[in-house]
Amino acid sequence: MGSRSLTAINFLDLIVLVLALPVFVVAGFDLAGYAVAAVVWLAQRGIQLWAEHQVKVQLAAGERTRAMGAIAGTSLVRPWLMAAVVLVACIIDREIGLYAAALLVVLFTVNLAARGLAFLLGKTDKPEEAA
């Protein structure tokens, strides 16, 4: 499969995030819920990209344990970050929190499926090879 197809698959969650905005507008959902979900999703994606960069750097330096630590740590922090933000949003305004939670569940599912699909389709951008 071509590298453009794999790139599109890797960013499928961001495409869904953009496409969710018109759905929120047309359906009359609270846009604050969309904003909360979008901000926390982009923040956790930034953390993910940072962690993947750290893994490449650590593996290039021959430090496999630190590379695994970066992935393990951020893999735990990212869902907790989303859950904490949704919890706070629900405490402030239940409707906003519920809309944010629903969108985050969709984005998380799409991201997980896209990452699995990219792996199965033979993505060759492994940290060991990229360094």
Number of C-alpha atoms within 10 A of each C-alpha: 9 9 11 9 11 20 12 14 20 21 15 18 24 19 13 15 20 12 11 17 16 11 11 16 12 9 9 9 15 16 15 16 24 23 15 21 27 21 13 20 24 13 15 20 16 13 16 18 12 14 21 17 16 18 24 20 18 20 20 16 12 12 13 14 11 16 23 15 13 19 17 12 12 17 15 10 15 18 15 13 15 22 15 12 19 25 17 12 22 18 12 11 13 15 16 22 24 17 23 28 23 14 22 24 13 15 22 15 13 19 20 14 16 19 19 14 15 19 15 9 13 11 16 12 11 10 17 13 10 11 14
